[in-house]
């Protein structure tokens, strides 16, 4: 399942550089996560790095984008293939 950033975001800028898939970007008011690029760090790390560094704990699972670990891994493989190509 992809992650999302809630309204509690304080725009501290620490999550964006931690994302290995470039899924996090500055939105109109707060940072946002592109669910098509978010793999919850599957394939890169054991836990989502954005959650690890977030000082206000505002990055829950996004129930609108439910994915299994296998689907997240397949997305990771697709993204790394695109990046290499």
BELWO-V313138 format. One record per helix or strand of 2 or more residues. SS is the DSSP state (h for helix, s for strand). FROM is the first residue (numbers start at 0). TO is the last residue. Records with the same first field share a line. If there is no record, write none. Layout:
BEGIN
SS = FROM-TO + FROM-TO
END
This chain:
BEGIN
h = 15-17 + 48-52 + 68-83
s = 23-25 + 30-32
END
